[in-house]
Amino acid sequence: MKKEMIYYYMAPGDRNTNTTLKTVREWALKYNIKRVLVPSKSGQTAQKAYNLFKNTGIILTIVGTDPNIFSSEILAQLRSNGTKVVFYKDVPYTYTQDMKTAYRRMGEGFKVAVELGIIAAYLEEGDINDVITLGGTKKGVDTALVIRPAKSDTFDQLEVREIIAKPRSIKMA
């Protein structure tokens, strides 16, 4: 048996980003989880994650929404430092509307974090080790999960193994 604290934020949103990132770093180091996937629209969350995870031995993957929105300056800096940055549209996966709707019952960030669990399976062919995936509501990150990744066609094998953090309320305050 394992006893851990789960962070439940009173409301979703950007205000939870720093705590979520720090908690994920501690969790990954404590449990020897080698990969962390972070969503980022503009690159701001990616920049914060990079600064916090550099020199930890944790492999950070940034999953951007749209390369036209993502800061080209931050993108260049991340890539020059060896951080993998991909965009949703570049990964050939499916995540049905029914699945999205179901996971949104746990919060928008939860839905995103599960989606990154699918993406992780495509990016790391054959690696089914646990990863930590993050998600957020509008800006920043407020949800963190430990996931056993699986591709779209084997989605029934994806496991949400642990909840590290999530908002208690799923509606923006």
N, C-alpha and C positions, 0 to 999 in steps of 0.2 A: 504494500500500500504506500502511496505517496500523498503527502499532505502539503498543499500549496495554497497561497493566497491568490485569489482572482481579483483584479481591479475592476470594480463596477463604478463607472462615472455616472453622475446624476443626469447628465445630458450629453448628447453627441456633439462633436465638433472639434475645431482646430485647437481649442484651449487644452485638449488632452494629448496633443502631439508629443511634447517633450517627455511627459511621464510615460507614455506608451513606448517611445523609442528607448528610453533608459531601462525600462522594465524588460523589454525584449532583449536588449543587450545582456543584461544580467542573466536572464533565463537561458539564452543560447549558450553562454559561457558555462553556466552551472550544469546544464544537461548535455553539453557537447553537441549541440545542433549546429551544423556547419553552414546551412543556407538560410537566408532571410530574404523574402521578396517584399518590396515596398512599392505601393502605387504612388504616382505623383503626376499631377496635371501640369503645373507650371515649372516644376523643378525645385521649388522651395523645400518641400518635404524631403526630396531626394538629397538635397544639399545638407540638411540637418542630419539625415541618416548617415550619409557618408562621413561627416565630421565625427559622429559618435562611434561609428563602427571601424574606422580606419585603425590599422595595427592591432586588430583583435583576432585575426585569422578566420573571421566569419566571412563567407562569400555573400556579398550583397548584390542583389539584382533589383534594378529599378524597372518598374513597368509603367510606362507613360501612356497617357490617354491619346494624345495627338502631337506629332512632332511640330506642328505649326503653333501650338500653344506653349510647348515646353521651351524654356529658356535655352537658346543656342549656346550661350556662354557656359551655363551650368552643364549642359550636355557634353560640350567639348572637354570641360574640366573633369567630369566623371569618367569619360572614356579614356582620357589621357592618363588617368590614375588607375586604369585597369578595371573599373567598375562596369559590369554588364548593364546596358540600358536597352530595353526593347519596348516596342509599342504594341498595344493590344491588336491592332490591325495586321501586324506582322506574324502573328502566331495563329496557325490554322486549327482553331478549336471551336467547339460549339458549347453554348450555355443557354439552354432554352428559357423562354420567358416564364414558363411554369416553375422551373428551378429557381430563377431569380426571384420570383414572387414569394416562393416558399422561404428562401433564406432571408428575404427582407423582413420576415416576421421576427427575426433575431436582430435586425438593424441593417441599415444600408452598408455599414462597414463590414458586417458579417458576410453579406452577399458578395462584396468585393474580395474579402479574404478567401472565401471558398473559390471564387473565380481564379485567384492567383494560385490556388492549389492545383487547379487544372492546368494552368499555364506552366507551372513548375515541371509537370510531367513531360510537357513538350520540349522544354528547354534543356532538360537533363535526361536524355534518353536512357532508360533502364535504371536510373537512380530512384529507388522508391524509399529512400531514407526520409525520416521526418524532416519537414521544413517549417519555418515560422513564416506565416503570411500575415500581412497587415491590410487593413481597410479603413476607409474613412467616410465621413458624411460631409459632402460638399468640399471642405478643405481640410488638410492635415490628416492625421490618422488617430483613430479612437478605438480600434479593434485589433486584437492580435490573437492568432490561433496557431496551435501546433497541428499540422496536417500531414497525413500520409498521402502524397500526390497520386493522381490517376488522370489519364486522358479522358476526353469526352466519351469515347466509345466503351470505356471501362469505368465509367463514373461510379458505378455501384461499388467499386473497390476503394474510392476515395474515403478517407476517414478523418473526421474532425476529432482529433485525439485529446486535445486540451484547449481550454479557453484561458488565455492569459489576461485579457482585458476586453471589456465591451461596455458600451453605455447601457445603463439600466432602462432609460427611456429611449425609444427609437425615434422620437420626434424632436426636431430642432426646437430649442427653447426660444 
